[in-house]
Amino acid sequence: SESPDPKTMPITTAMWHYARGMAHASKGDLSQAMSERDKMLAIKTKLPPDTMLGMLNKADHVLSIAQRTLDAKIATKQKNYADAERQLREAVALEDDLTYMEPPDWLSPSRESLGGLLLQANKPADAEKVFREDLDRNPRGGRSLFGLQKAPESALQLEGVRVTPIDVHSGTSKFDLTIDMQEIGDEMQGLMEY
C-alpha cells in the first residue's frame, strides 16, 4: 500500500512505518523491519517537541513506545531475549507514564507483550509476575489470564490453591470467559473456558 504523506500526516506515517516494521519482523525480514524503524525515527526526530498525538499525550512519547516495541520484536526474532526484555520494560514504563484516556493513545499493551516474551525466553516466574501486575491494573484481562495459563504448572502458584491443567476441547469457539466451580468434599474444582 502507498505510504501516507509524511508532510501532511507525519504521525500517521510514522505509525504506518511502525506497523510495517512489526509485520516485517514477524515474517523474519529483519533488514526491512530495521529500514521501517529508521523511517519512523526519521519522522519522529523532525516533529516539534510539543506535537500532540491526541488531546493529552505527546507524539514523541507514544512513538518512543512504538520504537521500543519494534526494537523488542526485532531482538526477539534474533533470539536476543535480554535486549528484547530491556526494550519492553522501557515500553512498559513509558506506557505507564501516559496520561490516561479512553481509548488509550497506545493500543498494544506492553505488559502483555513483555509477559509473552518472558514465557518465550523460558522465564515463567518473571512472566507470571508481569501478568499478575497487568491483572492488578486490568482485572480479568483475557490475554494476561491466558498468559498465566500458559506458564508451566510449576510456575503457576496460587496460595491455598492446587491447579491441575486438563486438556478439554469442546470443538467450539468461545468469545467469553466461562468459569464453572463446584464443591466436591472439602475441595473446589473448576473449569475455565474461553
Backbone as JSON Lines, residues from 0, in Angstrom:
{"i":0,"aa":"S","n":[0.84,-1.19,0.0],"ca":[0.0,0.0,0.0],"c":[0.88,1.24,0.0]}
{"i":1,"aa":"E","n":[0.3,2.31,-0.41],"ca":[1.04,3.56,-0.54],"c":[1.15,4.24,0.81]}
{"i":2,"aa":"S","n":[2.33,4.79,1.08],"ca":[2.59,5.48,2.34],"c":[1.74,6.75,2.44]}
{"i":3,"aa":"P","n":[1.26,7.07,3.66],"ca":[0.63,8.37,3.85],"c":[1.66,9.48,3.61]}
{"i":4,"aa":"D","n":[1.2,10.67,3.4],"ca":[2.1,11.8,3.13],"c":[2.75,12.25,4.44]}
{"i":5,"aa":"P","n":[4.08,12.1,4.56],"ca":[4.74,12.47,5.82],"c":[4.72,13.98,6.11]}
{"i":6,"aa":"K","n":[4.49,14.79,5.07],"ca":[4.44,16.24,5.3],"c":[3.11,16.66,5.92]}
{"i":7,"aa":"T","n":[2.02,16.07,5.45],"ca":[0.7,16.46,5.97],"c":[0.22,15.56,7.1]}
{"i":8,"aa":"M","n":[0.76,14.34,7.18],"ca":[0.33,13.38,8.21],"c":[1.55,12.67,8.8]}
{"i":9,"aa":"P","n":[2.44,13.41,9.47],"ca":[3.68,12.8,9.93],"c":[3.47,11.7,10.98]}
{"i":10,"aa":"I","n":[2.57,11.9,11.91],"ca":[2.37,10.9,12.96],"c":[1.75,9.63,12.37]}
{"i":11,"aa":"T","n":[0.78,9.81,11.5],"ca":[0.17,8.65,10.83],"c":[1.21,7.9,10.02]}
{"i":12,"aa":"T","n":[2.07,8.64,9.35],"ca":[3.11,8.0,8.54],"c":[4.1,7.26,9.43]}
{"i":13,"aa":"A","n":[4.48,7.86,10.54],"ca":[5.4,7.2,11.48],"c":[4.78,5.9,11.99]}
{"i":14,"aa":"M","n":[3.51,5.93,12.35],"ca":[2.84,4.72,12.84],"c":[2.68,3.69,11.71]}
{"i":15,"aa":"W","n":[2.52,4.15,10.5],"ca":[2.45,3.26,9.34],"c":[3.77,2.5,9.2]}
{"i":16,"aa":"H","n":[4.88,3.23,9.36],"ca":[6.2,2.58,9.29],"c":[6.38,1.61,10.46]}
{"i":17,"aa":"Y","n":[5.89,1.99,11.64],"ca":[5.96,1.09,12.79],"c":[5.22,-0.22,12.48]}
{"i":18,"aa":"A","n":[4.0,-0.11,11.98],"ca":[3.19,-1.3,11.68],"c":[3.87,-2.17,10.63]}
{"i":19,"aa":"R","n":[4.42,-1.55,9.61],"ca":[5.13,-2.3,8.58],"c":[6.38,-2.97,9.17]}
{"i":20,"aa":"G","n":[7.08,-2.27,10.05],"ca":[8.25,-2.84,10.7],"c":[7.89,-4.06,11.53]}
{"i":21,"aa":"M","n":[6.78,-3.98,12.26],"ca":[6.32,-5.12,13.07],"c":[5.96,-6.29,12.16]}
{"i":22,"aa":"A","n":[5.31,-6.01,11.05],"ca":[4.94,-7.08,10.12],"c":[6.18,-7.74,9.52]}
{"i":23,"aa":"H","n":[7.13,-6.94,9.1],"ca":[8.37,-7.5,8.52],"c":[9.13,-8.31,9.56]}
{"i":24,"aa":"A","n":[9.2,-7.8,10.79],"ca":[9.9,-8.53,11.85],"c":[9.19,-9.85,12.12]}
{"i":25,"aa":"S","n":[7.87,-9.84,12.15],"ca":[7.11,-11.07,12.39],"c":[7.39,-12.11,11.33]}
{"i":26,"aa":"K","n":[7.61,-11.66,10.1],"ca":[7.9,-12.59,8.99],"c":[9.39,-12.97,8.94]}
{"i":27,"aa":"G","n":[10.21,-12.35,9.8],"ca":[11.64,-12.66,9.82],"c":[12.48,-11.82,8.87]}
{"i":28,"aa":"D","n":[11.88,-10.84,8.22],"ca":[12.61,-9.95,7.31],"c":[13.15,-8.78,8.13]}
{"i":29,"aa":"L","n":[14.24,-9.03,8.85],"ca":[14.73,-8.05,9.82],"c":[15.37,-6.83,9.18]}
{"i":30,"aa":"S","n":[15.98,-6.98,8.02],"ca":[16.57,-5.81,7.37],"c":[15.47,-4.83,6.96]}
{"i":31,"aa":"Q","n":[14.36,-5.34,6.44],"ca":[13.25,-4.46,6.08],"c":[12.59,-3.87,7.34]}
{"i":32,"aa":"A","n":[12.51,-4.67,8.4],"ca":[11.95,-4.18,9.67],"c":[12.79,-3.01,10.19]}
{"i":33,"aa":"M","n":[14.12,-3.14,10.13],"ca":[15.01,-2.07,10.6],"c":[14.91,-0.84,9.69]}
{"i":34,"aa":"S","n":[14.69,-1.07,8.4],"ca":[14.51,0.05,7.48],"c":[13.25,0.84,7.84]}
{"i":35,"aa":"E","n":[12.16,0.12,8.12],"ca":[10.91,0.79,8.51],"c":[11.09,1.53,9.84]}
{"i":36,"aa":"R","n":[11.84,0.92,10.77],"ca":[12.13,1.56,12.06],"c":[12.88,2.87,11.82]}
{"i":37,"aa":"D","n":[13.88,2.83,10.96],"ca":[14.66,4.04,10.67],"c":[13.79,5.14,10.06]}
{"i":38,"aa":"K","n":[12.86,4.76,9.19],"ca":[11.95,5.75,8.6],"c":[11.03,6.35,9.66]}
{"i":39,"aa":"M","n":[10.57,5.51,10.58],"ca":[9.72,6.01,11.67],"c":[10.51,7.0,12.53]}
{"i":40,"aa":"L","n":[11.75,6.64,12.87],"ca":[12.56,7.51,13.73],"c":[12.93,8.81,13.03]}
{"i":41,"aa":"A","n":[13.13,8.76,11.72],"ca":[13.43,9.98,10.97],"c":[12.28,10.98,11.08]}
{"i":42,"aa":"I","n":[11.06,10.47,11.01],"ca":[9.88,11.35,11.16],"c":[9.79,11.84,12.59]}
{"i":43,"aa":"K","n":[10.0,10.94,13.55],"ca":[9.91,11.29,14.97],"c":[10.86,12.42,15.34]}
{"i":44,"aa":"T","n":[12.09,12.36,14.82],"ca":[13.08,13.39,15.17],"c":[12.75,14.76,14.57]}
{"i":45,"aa":"K","n":[11.95,14.78,13.5],"ca":[11.59,16.05,12.87],"c":[10.37,16.71,13.52]}
{"i":46,"aa":"L","n":[9.64,15.96,14.36],"ca":[8.45,16.54,15.0],"c":[8.85,17.57,16.05]}
{"i":47,"aa":"P","n":[8.17,18.71,16.1],"ca":[8.42,19.64,17.21],"c":[8.12,18.93,18.55]}
{"i":48,"aa":"P","n":[8.88,19.22,19.59],"ca":[8.73,18.51,20.86],"c":[7.34,18.58,21.47]}
{"i":49,"aa":"D","n":[6.59,19.62,21.18],"ca":[5.26,19.76,21.8],"c":[4.13,19.2,20.92]}
{"i":50,"aa":"T","n":[4.46,18.45,19.86],"ca":[3.44,17.86,18.99],"c":[2.63,16.83,19.78]}
{"i":51,"aa":"M","n":[1.33,17.0,19.76],"ca":[0.45,16.09,20.49],"c":[-0.04,14.98,19.56]}
{"i":52,"aa":"L","n":[-0.18,13.8,20.12],"ca":[-0.76,12.69,19.35],"c":[-2.27,12.8,19.36]}
{"i":53,"aa":"G","n":[-2.82,13.06,20.5],"ca":[-4.25,13.26,20.66],"c":[-4.43,14.51,21.5]}
{"i":54,"aa":"M","n":[-5.31,14.41,22.47],"ca":[-5.57,15.58,23.31],"c":[-4.62,15.66,24.5]}
{"i":55,"aa":"L","n":[-4.07,14.52,24.96],"ca":[-3.37,14.53,26.25],"c":[-1.91,14.09,26.22]}
{"i":56,"aa":"N","n":[-1.49,13.36,25.2],"ca":[-0.13,12.8,25.19],"c":[0.66,13.3,23.99]}
{"i":57,"aa":"K","n":[1.95,13.49,24.22],"ca":[2.83,13.98,23.15],"c":[3.18,12.84,22.2]}
{"i":58,"aa":"A","n":[3.29,13.19,20.94],"ca":[3.6,12.2,19.9],"c":[4.94,11.54,20.16]}
{"i":59,"aa":"D","n":[5.93,12.3,20.61],"ca":[7.25,11.74,20.88],"c":[7.16,10.62,21.92]}
{"i":60,"aa":"H","n":[6.33,10.81,22.92],"ca":[6.15,9.82,23.99],"c":[5.57,8.52,23.42]}
{"i":61,"aa":"V","n":[4.53,8.63,22.65],"ca":[3.88,7.44,22.09],"c":[4.8,6.77,21.05]}
{"i":62,"aa":"L","n":[5.46,7.56,20.24],"ca":[6.38,6.99,19.25],"c":[7.59,6.34,19.92]}
{"i":63,"aa":"S","n":[7.95,6.77,21.11],"ca":[9.02,6.11,21.86],"c":[8.59,4.72,22.3]}
{"i":64,"aa":"I","n":[7.32,4.57,22.63],"ca":[6.8,3.22,22.95],"c":[6.85,2.36,21.69]}
{"i":65,"aa":"A","n":[6.42,2.92,20.58],"ca":[6.46,2.18,19.3],"c":[7.88,1.75,18.97]}
{"i":66,"aa":"Q","n":[8.83,2.65,19.15],"ca":[10.23,2.33,18.86],"c":[10.71,1.15,19.7]}
{"i":67,"aa":"R","n":[10.44,1.19,20.99],"ca":[10.91,0.11,21.86],"c":[10.19,-1.2,21.58]}
{"i":68,"aa":"T","n":[8.93,-1.11,21.22],"ca":[8.17,-2.32,20.89],"c":[8.73,-2.97,19.63]}
{"i":69,"aa":"L","n":[9.0,-2.16,18.63],"ca":[9.57,-2.68,17.39],"c":[10.99,-3.2,17.62]}
{"i":70,"aa":"D","n":[11.79,-2.48,18.39],"ca":[13.14,-2.95,18.71],"c":[13.08,-4.29,19.43]}
{"i":71,"aa":"A","n":[12.12,-4.44,20.33],"ca":[11.96,-5.71,21.06],"c":[11.56,-6.83,20.12]}
{"i":72,"aa":"K","n":[10.68,-6.56,19.17],"ca":[10.27,-7.57,18.2],"c":[11.45,-8.04,17.37]}
{"i":73,"aa":"I","n":[12.27,-7.09,16.93],"ca":[13.46,-7.43,16.14],"c":[14.44,-8.25,17.0]}
{"i":74,"aa":"A","n":[14.67,-7.81,18.23],"ca":[15.59,-8.53,19.12],"c":[15.08,-9.94,19.42]}
{"i":75,"aa":"T","n":[13.77,-10.08,19.57],"ca":[13.19,-11.4,19.82],"c":[13.44,-12.33,18.64]}
{"i":76,"aa":"K","n":[13.25,-11.81,17.43],"ca":[13.49,-12.63,16.24],"c":[14.96,-13.02,16.12]}
{"i":77,"aa":"Q","n":[15.84,-12.2,16.69],"ca":[17.27,-12.52,16.7],"c":[17.63,-13.4,17.91]}
{"i":78,"aa":"K","n":[16.62,-13.75,18.68],"ca":[16.77,-14.54,19.91],"c":[17.66,-13.84,20.93]}
{"i":79,"aa":"N","n":[17.67,-12.51,20.88],"ca":[18.37,-11.69,21.87],"c":[17.33,-11.29,22.92]}
{"i":80,"aa":"Y","n":[16.97,-12.25,23.75],"ca":[15.88,-12.05,24.7],"c":[16.2,-11.0,25.76]}
{"i":81,"aa":"A","n":[17.46,-10.88,26.14],"ca":[17.83,-9.89,27.15],"c":[17.55,-8.47,26.64]}
{"i":82,"aa":"D","n":[17.94,-8.2,25.39],"ca":[17.68,-6.87,24.82],"c":[16.18,-6.66,24.62]}
{"i":83,"aa":"A","n":[15.49,-7.68,24.15],"ca":[14.04,-7.56,23.95],"c":[13.35,-7.27,25.28]}
{"i":84,"aa":"E","n":[13.77,-7.95,26.33],"ca":[13.18,-7.71,27.65],"c":[13.43,-6.27,28.1]}
{"i":85,"aa":"R","n":[14.68,-5.8,27.92],"ca":[15.01,-4.42,28.31],"c":[14.14,-3.42,27.55]}
{"i":86,"aa":"Q","n":[13.99,-3.64,26.24],"ca":[13.19,-2.73,25.42],"c":[11.73,-2.72,25.89]}
{"i":87,"aa":"L","n":[11.17,-3.9,26.16],"ca":[9.77,-3.96,26.58],"c":[9.57,-3.41,27.98]}
{"i":88,"aa":"R","n":[10.53,-3.58,28.85],"ca":[10.41,-2.97,30.19],"c":[10.42,-1.44,30.07]}
{"i":89,"aa":"E","n":[11.22,-0.91,29.15],"ca":[11.2,0.53,28.91],"c":[9.85,0.94,28.31]}
{"i":90,"aa":"A","n":[9.31,0.13,27.41],"ca":[8.0,0.44,26.83],"c":[6.92,0.43,27.91]}
{"i":91,"aa":"V","n":[6.99,-0.52,28.84],"ca":[6.02,-0.58,29.94],"c":[6.1,0.7,30.77]}
{"i":92,"aa":"A","n":[7.32,1.13,31.1],"ca":[7.49,2.35,31.9],"c":[6.93,3.57,31.16]}
{"i":93,"aa":"L","n":[7.2,3.65,29.88],"ca":[6.67,4.77,29.09],"c":[5.15,4.71,29.01]}
{"i":94,"aa":"E","n":[4.61,3.5,28.81],"ca":[3.16,3.36,28.73],"c":[2.5,3.75,30.06]}
{"i":95,"aa":"D","n":[3.13,3.33,31.16],"ca":[2.59,3.69,32.49],"c":[2.57,5.2,32.7]}
{"i":96,"aa":"D","n":[3.47,5.91,32.01],"ca":[3.58,7.36,32.18],"c":[2.66,8.14,31.25]}
{"i":97,"aa":"L","n":[1.93,7.45,30.38],"ca":[0.97,8.16,29.53],"c":[-0.16,8.72,30.38]}
{"i":98,"aa":"T","n":[-0.69,9.85,29.97],"ca":[-1.88,10.39,30.61],"c":[-3.06,9.51,30.22]}
{"i":99,"aa":"Y","n":[-3.84,9.11,31.21],"ca":[-4.95,8.19,30.98],"c":[-6.02,8.83,30.12]}
{"i":100,"aa":"M","n":[-6.5,8.06,29.18],"ca":[-7.67,8.44,28.39],"c":[-8.22,7.19,27.72]}
{"i":101,"aa":"E","n":[-9.45,7.24,27.31],"ca":[-10.05,6.12,26.59],"c":[-10.58,6.63,25.26]}
{"i":102,"aa":"P","n":[-10.28,5.89,24.18],"ca":[-9.33,4.78,24.15],"c":[-7.92,5.3,24.39]}
{"i":103,"aa":"P","n":[-7.03,4.42,24.86],"ca":[-5.66,4.88,25.13],"c":[-4.93,5.25,23.84]}
{"i":104,"aa":"D","n":[-3.94,6.13,23.98],"ca":[-3.16,6.53,22.8],"c":[-2.25,5.4,22.32]}
{"i":105,"aa":"W","n":[-1.93,4.45,23.19],"ca":[-1.15,3.28,22.79],"c":[-2.04,2.07,23.0]}
{"i":106,"aa":"L","n":[-2.38,1.39,21.92],"ca":[-3.39,0.33,21.96],"c":[-2.85,-1.08,22.16]}
{"i":107,"aa":"S","n":[-1.55,-1.26,22.12],"ca":[-0.96,-2.59,22.24],"c":[-0.3,-2.71,23.61]}
{"i":108,"aa":"P","n":[-0.97,-3.33,24.59],"ca":[-0.46,-3.34,25.96],"c":[0.93,-3.96,26.08]}
{"i":109,"aa":"S","n":[1.87,-3.15,26.53],"ca":[3.27,-3.56,26.62],"c":[3.5,-4.66,27.65]}
{"i":110,"aa":"R","n":[2.74,-4.64,28.74],"ca":[2.92,-5.68,29.76],"c":[2.57,-7.06,29.2]}
{"i":111,"aa":"E","n":[1.52,-7.13,28.41],"ca":[1.15,-8.41,27.81],"c":[2.27,-8.91,26.88]}
{"i":112,"aa":"S","n":[2.85,-8.0,26.11],"ca":[3.95,-8.38,25.23],"c":[5.16,-8.83,26.04]}
{"i":113,"aa":"L","n":[5.45,-8.11,27.13],"ca":[6.57,-8.48,27.99],"c":[6.35,-9.86,28.61]}
{"i":114,"aa":"G","n":[5.14,-10.12,29.09],"ca":[4.85,-11.43,29.65],"c":[5.03,-12.55,28.63]}
{"i":115,"aa":"G","n":[4.55,-12.31,27.42],"ca":[4.71,-13.3,26.35],"c":[6.18,-13.54,26.02]}
{"i":116,"aa":"L","n":[6.96,-12.48,25.97],"ca":[8.39,-12.62,25.72],"c":[9.06,-13.43,26.82]}
{"i":117,"aa":"L","n":[8.7,-13.15,28.07],"ca":[9.32,-13.86,29.19],"c":[8.98,-15.35,29.14]}
{"i":118,"aa":"L","n":[7.77,-15.68,28.72],"ca":[7.44,-17.1,28.54],"c":[8.31,-17.71,27.44]}
{"i":119,"aa":"Q","n":[8.46,-16.98,26.34],"ca":[9.26,-17.45,25.22],"c":[10.73,-17.61,25.63]}
{"i":120,"aa":"A","n":[11.21,-16.75,26.52],"ca":[12.6,-16.78,26.98],"c":[12.78,-17.78,28.14]}
{"i":121,"aa":"N","n":[11.75,-18.56,28.42],"ca":[11.79,-19.57,29.48],"c":[12.03,-18.95,30.86]}
{"i":122,"aa":"K","n":[11.3,-17.87,31.12],"ca":[11.32,-17.22,32.43],"c":[9.89,-17.18,32.97]}
{"i":123,"aa":"P","n":[9.31,-18.35,33.26],"ca":[7.9,-18.39,33.63],"c":[7.57,-17.64,34.92]}
{"i":124,"aa":"A","n":[8.46,-17.65,35.9],"ca":[8.17,-16.93,37.15],"c":[8.11,-15.43,36.9]}
{"i":125,"aa":"D","n":[9.04,-14.92,36.07],"ca":[9.01,-13.5,35.73],"c":[7.76,-13.16,34.92]}
{"i":126,"aa":"A","n":[7.39,-14.06,34.0],"ca":[6.18,-13.85,33.19],"c":[4.96,-13.8,34.08]}
{"i":127,"aa":"E","n":[4.89,-14.72,35.03],"ca":[3.74,-14.74,35.95],"c":[3.63,-13.41,36.68]}
{"i":128,"aa":"K","n":[4.76,-12.89,37.17],"ca":[4.75,-11.61,37.89],"c":[4.21,-10.49,37.0]}
{"i":129,"aa":"V","n":[4.66,-10.45,35.74],"ca":[4.22,-9.4,34.82],"c":[2.73,-9.54,34.52]}
{"i":130,"aa":"F","n":[2.26,-10.77,34.28],"ca":[0.83,-10.96,34.01],"c":[-0.01,-10.57,35.22]}
{"i":131,"aa":"R","n":[0.46,-10.89,36.42],"ca":[-0.28,-10.5,37.63],"c":[-0.31,-8.98,37.8]}
{"i":132,"aa":"E","n":[0.82,-8.32,37.5],"ca":[0.84,-6.85,37.54],"c":[-0.19,-6.29,36.57]}
{"i":133,"aa":"D","n":[-0.28,-6.88,35.39],"ca":[-1.26,-6.42,34.41],"c":[-2.68,-6.65,34.91]}
{"i":134,"aa":"L","n":[-2.9,-7.8,35.55],"ca":[-4.24,-8.08,36.08],"c":[-4.6,-7.15,37.23]}
{"i":135,"aa":"D","n":[-3.6,-6.67,37.98],"ca":[-3.87,-5.67,39.02],"c":[-4.38,-4.38,38.39]}
{"i":136,"aa":"R","n":[-3.88,-4.05,37.21],"ca":[-4.28,-2.83,36.51],"c":[-5.52,-3.04,35.65]}
{"i":137,"aa":"N","n":[-5.66,-4.24,35.1],"ca":[-6.76,-4.57,34.19],"c":[-7.4,-5.87,34.63]}
{"i":138,"aa":"P","n":[-8.22,-5.82,35.68],"ca":[-8.81,-7.06,36.19],"c":[-9.53,-7.85,35.08]}
{"i":139,"aa":"R","n":[-9.35,-9.15,35.13],"ca":[-9.96,-10.09,34.19],"c":[-9.5,-9.86,32.74]}
{"i":140,"aa":"G","n":[-8.29,-9.32,32.58],"ca":[-7.74,-9.13,31.25],"c":[-7.47,-10.49,30.61]}
{"i":141,"aa":"G","n":[-8.18,-10.77,29.54],"ca":[-8.13,-12.09,28.93],"c":[-6.75,-12.54,28.5]}
{"i":142,"aa":"R","n":[-5.98,-11.65,27.9],"ca":[-4.65,-12.06,27.43],"c":[-3.71,-12.36,28.58]}
{"i":143,"aa":"S","n":[-3.83,-11.62,29.69],"ca":[-2.97,-11.91,30.83],"c":[-3.42,-13.18,31.55]}
{"i":144,"aa":"L","n":[-4.73,-13.42,31.6],"ca":[-5.21,-14.7,32.14],"c":[-4.71,-15.86,31.28]}
{"i":145,"aa":"F","n":[-4.76,-15.67,29.98],"ca":[-4.26,-16.69,29.06],"c":[-2.76,-16.9,29.28]}
{"i":146,"aa":"G","n":[-2.01,-15.81,29.47],"ca":[-0.58,-15.92,29.73],"c":[-0.28,-16.69,31.0]}
{"i":147,"aa":"L","n":[-1.07,-16.43,32.05],"ca":[-0.9,-17.19,33.29],"c":[-1.15,-18.67,33.04]}
{"i":148,"aa":"Q","n":[-2.15,-18.97,32.24],"ca":[-2.47,-20.36,31.96],"c":[-1.34,-21.02,31.19]}
{"i":149,"aa":"K","n":[-0.66,-20.27,30.33],"ca":[0.4,-20.83,29.51],"c":[1.71,-21.02,30.28]}
{"i":150,"aa":"A","n":[1.81,-20.39,31.45],"ca":[3.02,-20.6,32.26],"c":[3.03,-22.06,32.69]}
{"i":151,"aa":"P","n":[4.21,-22.68,32.68],"ca":[4.28,-24.08,33.11],"c":[3.69,-24.25,34.5]}
{"i":152,"aa":"E","n":[3.15,-25.42,34.74],"ca":[2.46,-25.69,36.0],"c":[3.32,-25.35,37.21]}
{"i":153,"aa":"S","n":[4.62,-25.59,37.14],"ca":[5.49,-25.31,38.28],"c":[5.56,-23.81,38.58]}
{"i":154,"aa":"A","n":[5.3,-22.98,37.57],"ca":[5.38,-21.54,37.78],"c":[4.06,-20.97,38.28]}
{"i":155,"aa":"L","n":[2.98,-21.68,38.09],"ca":[1.66,-21.17,38.47],"c":[1.37,-21.59,39.9]}
{"i":156,"aa":"Q","n":[1.58,-20.66,40.82],"ca":[1.37,-20.96,42.23],"c":[0.4,-19.95,42.81]}
{"i":157,"aa":"L","n":[-0.72,-20.44,43.27],"ca":[-1.72,-19.61,43.92],"c":[-1.84,-20.09,45.35]}
{"i":158,"aa":"E","n":[-1.73,-19.17,46.29],"ca":[-1.75,-19.55,47.7],"c":[-3.04,-20.31,48.04]}
{"i":159,"aa":"G","n":[-2.88,-21.5,48.59],"ca":[-4.02,-22.3,49.01],"c":[-4.77,-22.97,47.88]}
{"i":160,"aa":"V","n":[-4.22,-22.91,46.66],"ca":[-4.93,-23.48,45.52],"c":[-3.98,-24.43,44.78]}
{"i":161,"aa":"R","n":[-4.48,-25.6,44.46],"ca":[-3.74,-26.54,43.63],"c":[-4.36,-26.49,42.25]}
{"i":162,"aa":"V","n":[-3.54,-26.21,41.25],"ca":[-4.04,-26.1,39.88],"c":[-3.53,-27.29,39.1]}
{"i":163,"aa":"T","n":[-4.46,-28.02,38.49],"ca":[-4.11,-29.16,37.66],"c":[-4.7,-28.94,36.28]}
{"i":164,"aa":"P","n":[-3.85,-28.59,35.3],"ca":[-4.39,-28.38,33.95],"c":[-4.88,-29.7,33.34]}
{"i":165,"aa":"I","n":[-6.0,-29.63,32.65],"ca":[-6.5,-30.79,31.91],"c":[-6.8,-30.34,30.49]}
{"i":166,"aa":"D","n":[-6.66,-31.24,29.57],"ca":[-6.91,-30.91,28.17],"c":[-8.39,-31.14,27.87]}
{"i":167,"aa":"V","n":[-9.12,-30.07,27.68],"ca":[-10.54,-30.15,27.36],"c":[-10.76,-29.38,26.07]}
{"i":168,"aa":"H","n":[-11.31,-30.03,25.09],"ca":[-11.61,-29.34,23.84],"c":[-13.05,-29.67,23.46]}
{"i":169,"aa":"S","n":[-13.87,-28.64,23.47],"ca":[-15.29,-28.85,23.19],"c":[-15.59,-28.82,21.7]}
{"i":170,"aa":"G","n":[-14.62,-28.38,20.88],"ca":[-14.84,-28.32,19.45],"c":[-15.56,-27.06,19.01]}
{"i":171,"aa":"T","n":[-15.81,-26.15,19.95],"ca":[-16.47,-24.89,19.59],"c":[-15.57,-23.73,20.0]}
{"i":172,"aa":"S","n":[-15.74,-22.62,19.33],"ca":[-15.02,-21.41,19.69],"c":[-15.88,-20.6,20.63]}
{"i":173,"aa":"K","n":[-15.22,-19.98,21.6],"ca":[-15.94,-19.13,22.54],"c":[-15.28,-17.76,22.55]}
{"i":174,"aa":"F","n":[-16.08,-16.76,22.8],"ca":[-15.57,-15.41,22.88],"c":[-15.76,-14.84,24.27]}
{"i":175,"aa":"D","n":[-16.24,-15.65,25.18],"ca":[-16.45,-15.23,26.56],"c":[-15.62,-16.11,27.47]}
{"i":176,"aa":"L","n":[-15.37,-15.62,28.66],"ca":[-14.7,-16.41,29.67],"c":[-15.78,-17.04,30.55]}
{"i":177,"aa":"T","n":[-15.74,-18.36,30.67],"ca":[-16.7,-19.08,31.5],"c":[-15.92,-19.83,32.56]}
{"i":178,"aa":"I","n":[-16.29,-19.61,33.82],"ca":[-15.66,-20.33,34.93],"c":[-16.76,-21.11,35.63]}
{"i":179,"aa":"D","n":[-16.58,-22.42,35.7],"ca":[-17.55,-23.29,36.36],"c":[-16.86,-23.9,37.58]}
{"i":180,"aa":"M","n":[-17.35,-23.59,38.79],"ca":[-16.76,-24.09,40.03],"c":[-17.81,-24.92,40.77]}
{"i":181,"aa":"Q","n":[-17.33,-26.02,41.38],"ca":[-18.23,-26.81,42.2],"c":[-17.46,-27.37,43.39]}
{"i":182,"aa":"E","n":[-18.17,-27.49,44.5],"ca":[-17.57,-28.02,45.72],"c":[-17.73,-29.53,45.72]}
{"i":183,"aa":"I","n":[-16.62,-30.23,45.88],"ca":[-16.63,-31.68,45.94],"c":[-15.87,-32.06,47.21]}
{"i":184,"aa":"G","n":[-16.59,-32.52,48.21],"ca":[-15.97,-32.81,49.5],"c":[-15.44,-31.52,50.1]}
{"i":185,"aa":"D","n":[-14.17,-31.51,50.44],"ca":[-13.57,-30.3,51.01],"c":[-12.75,-29.54,49.98]}
{"i":186,"aa":"E","n":[-12.98,-29.81,48.7],"ca":[-12.26,-29.15,47.61],"c":[-13.22,-28.39,46.71]}
{"i":187,"aa":"M","n":[-12.67,-27.38,46.05],"ca":[-13.38,-26.7,44.98],"c":[-12.73,-27.14,43.67]}
{"i":188,"aa":"Q","n":[-13.5,-27.59,42.73],"ca":[-12.99,-27.94,41.42],"c":[-13.64,-27.04,40.39]}
{"i":189,"aa":"G","n":[-12.86,-26.66,39.39],"ca":[-13.4,-25.75,38.42],"c":[-12.84,-25.96,37.03]}
{"i":190,"aa":"L","n":[-13.53,-25.39,36.09],"ca":[-13.15,-25.45,34.69],"c":[-13.25,-24.03,34.14]}
{"i":191,"aa":"M","n":[-12.21,-23.59,33.46],"ca":[-12.22,-22.27,32.85],"c":[-12.16,-22.45,31.35]}
{"i":192,"aa":"E","n":[-13.14,-21.92,30.64],"ca":[-13.19,-21.96,29.18],"c":[-13.21,-20.54,28.65]}
{"i":193,"aa":"Y","n":[-12.54,-20.34,27.53],"ca":[-12.61,-19.04,26.86],"c":[-12.43,-19.25,25.38]}
